[in-house]
């Protein structure tokens, strides 16, 4: 596979690393919007448990084998190290667990592990708080870019002329999109580590020595 260094990055704001204040304002605005529509976190989570739109979370995080769940727990600690993001793995726990469960359920779309050639650089950049998300995005192969864009559950919903979707589905997609935008580097790191750890065959994230 050729590397995706020339691939077009996922939608983002004008600057790769936004000031923490701006991120906080975005998150606050999102929460306020949800509350304004009468949707609180517990209700949204309960809705997800009963009906995952388009089976976007695969078979669901709670239905993964314990080893896979343990892998995610270690990844959530190792990859969320930026001072302004250390609590985001809890804030967006349901969203990141959803994506991880989707990857495990689909075996990462059959994408091959590139650990032998990528793991060292991936570990270095993911653990370096000075490295931005573009450094990680440029490690994706063309196949991985296509797969990620086609499978991460944050696509547009209820487009003009289409049948209206359930309100909980709209909120769900918005939450997944917000999680991606605020924690883009961490999400991309989680994605590549999951692929390189063979989606996943170990009960812990395998960092380069």
N, C-alpha and C positions, 0 to 999 in steps of 0.2 A: 504493500500500500504506500502511496506517496503521502508525504506529510502535508497537512493542511495549512501551511504557512501563508498561502495566498487566499485561504478561504475567507469569506466575508464573515466577520464576527456577528454573534447574536445581537439583537437590538440592544442598544445601551444609550446612556446619556452622553453628552459631548465629551466629558472627561472620564478616563478609565477609572480613576479613583476619586470618588466624590468626597467632599468634606463631610466629616461625621455629623455636623449640625444639619446639613442638607438631607442626609440619609435619615436622621431622626425626624425631621419635619415630614419627609415622605411617608415614613412608617406611621407617624402620628396621624397624618391625613388619611391614610388607609384605614386605620383603626376607627377614627371618627366617622368615616364614611360607612363602615360596617355597622357601627352603633346607631348611626342615623337611620339605617334601614331596619333596625330592630334585630340585628343578627349578632349574638354574642358568641364568644369562642366555644363555649361548651355546647351550644346548640349546633354550631357549624360542625364541630367534631362528631356530635351524635348523628348528624345527617350523613357525614362521610361514612360512618360505620355501617349505616343501613343501606346506603346506595352510593357506590363509587361511580361517578359518571364515566361511561365508556370503558369501564374496568381499567381506568387509568392507573390504579395502584396495583395492578396485577391481582394476585390472590390476597393482598393485604399484608401489612407488616406483621400483625399478630399471628398470621398463619404461616410465616416463614419458620424454618427449623431454628432451634435455639442457637446453633453455631452461626447462622447468618445474622440473627439479631445481635449476637455478641460482637460480630464483626462491625456492624454499624455503630454500636456503642463506643468501640475503641476509635473508630474513624471520626466520630463526632467530637471526641476529645482531642485527637491529634491534629485535625485539620482546621478547627475553629480556634485559632490562636491569636488572631489580630486583636489588639486591645479593644477596639470598638465593636468587635463581633463575637466576643467570647460567650455572650449569653444568647446569641441568635440561634444556636442549635437547639435551645429550649423554646425560644419564641416561635420558631417555625418547625418545631419537632414533627408535627403531623405531616407537613409538606415534604420535608426531607425524607422521612420514613416512607412516605408514599412513593417518591421517586426511586428510592433504594429497593423497595418491594417490587416495583415495576421492573427494574433492571434484573433482579434475581429471578422473577417469574419468567421473563422472556430470555433468560441467559444472555443478556446484553446483546440481543439480536444476532447471536452467533459470532460476534466480533472476537478476533483472536487476541490473546494477551501479548502485549509488547514489553513485558516487564524486563526482559533481558537487555533491551536497548534503551528503554525509557525510564525505568524505575529510579535510577540515580538522580537524573535531572528533575524528574517529577517530584521526588521527595524534597530536593533542595529548594525548588521554587515554591512548593506548597507550604513549606515550613518557614520560608523567608517572608516576613511581614512587609518587606520593601517591594517585593515582586507583585505586579498587578495581575488581574485576571487574563489579560491578553497574552502574558507569558505562558499561561496554561492552555489557553485556546489554541495557540500556535503549535501545541504538541499533538493536537487532534489530527488524525489522518482524515482524508477526504471521506472515507466510509463512515468514520466516527462522527464527523460533522453532520453528514446526511442523516444518520441514525438519531443523533441527539435532537436535531431540529424536528424530525418526524415523530419523535416519541415522547419528548418532555411535555407533560399535559398542561400547557398554558396557551393553547391556540385560541384564536378568536371564537366567540360563541354567539349564536343568535344573529348572524349576519343578515343584512337586508334581504327580504324575500324568503328567508328560511323560517321553518317552524319555530316558534318561541320555545326556549328551553326553560326548565325548572329554575326558579330563583336560586336555589341552593347550589345548582351547577354553576351559575354565573359567579357566585361568591367563591366557590371552590377554585375555579380557574383563576380568579383574581388573586387569591391567596398564593397559588402556585407561582404566578407571574411575579408577585411582589417578593416572594422568597428568593426567586432567581435573581432579580435585579439588585437586591440589597446584599445578597451573599453569593454573588456570581463566581468569584474565585473559588470559594469553598465548595460550591456545588459542582464546578467543573473538576476540581481536584477529586472530590468524592466519586464522580463519574469515571475518571480515568483509573483511579486506584481500584475501583470495583471491576473494571474491565481487565486490568492487568493482574488482579488476584483471581482471575478465572471465574468471576461472577457468582459466588465467591466460594473458595475451597478451604478457607481457614477461618477460625473463630476470632481473628484479630487482623487489623490492617497490617500489611507487610511493608514497612518502611525500609529504604535502602540502608545498609549498615554504614 
